[in-house]
């Protein structure tokens, strides 16, 4: 199959870090499969990315649905699309104390952030191993390195993604397939609006990273075959210092960072 049949698949590829990654891949000559739920946003992203002269497939899938990742893989196989780079970018969170938050929303987040990522990774990894070539970029987070009061489930999912990515990287280290984790910190995307988190201190008082810079860091790490990259100097410093602290202290620090600016009295 010629080179033009090879594609980079990006979930959540219409906004935020995913869209910025799509721009970088396209500008470097990669054909793209961008996946998201909203067909209007998909068409808008596809239109704007076509200036780079690559082939772009825009596919609407709801990765909150347990069957969607399997369906996506099957659809691409039927189209004879070879995915030589997989970017598991799609992810969401929910803000609030766990006792008060919506369990159905949290189960959806676990499905999206963990289950769909695992399914896509397994299916495409098997094909990459057969070809003895391929790259996978999983969007982890510095959130996965510390317990997250007010975002307990989200932080838990990212801890899973980080551990999972490191494990399968080790399993496949001599296979020709490289697996990389990208760990951003708080980034200026629509994540916080979707998580109902706009009143948190990290948004109101913190400095949010530029998603284009995060994407650049992730792209370079992936193409270099690095095991992981923490995006941003302050985030690197935070991770280095937090390795010295017990989880109880890290949880307390995160509580202060993520609490509402104007907390309501219970």
Secondary structure as UniProt FT lines:
FT   HELIX           3..5
FT   STRAND          6..11
FT   TURN            12..14
FT   HELIX           16..27
FT   TURN            28..29
FT   STRAND          31..36
FT   HELIX           39..49
FT   HELIX           50..52
FT   STRAND          56..60
FT   TURN            63..64
FT   TURN            66..67
FT   HELIX           68..78
FT   TURN            79..80
FT   STRAND          82..88
FT   TURN            98..100
FT   HELIX           103..110
FT   HELIX           111..116
FT   HELIX           117..131
FT   STRAND          134..139
FT   HELIX           142..145
FT   TURN            149..150
FT   HELIX           152..171
FT   TURN            172..176
FT   STRAND          177..183
FT   HELIX           191..194
FT   TURN            195..196
FT   TURN            198..199
FT   HELIX           201..204
FT   HELIX           211..224
FT   STRAND          228..230
FT   HELIX           233..242
FT   TURN            243..244
FT   HELIX           247..258
FT   TURN            261..262
//
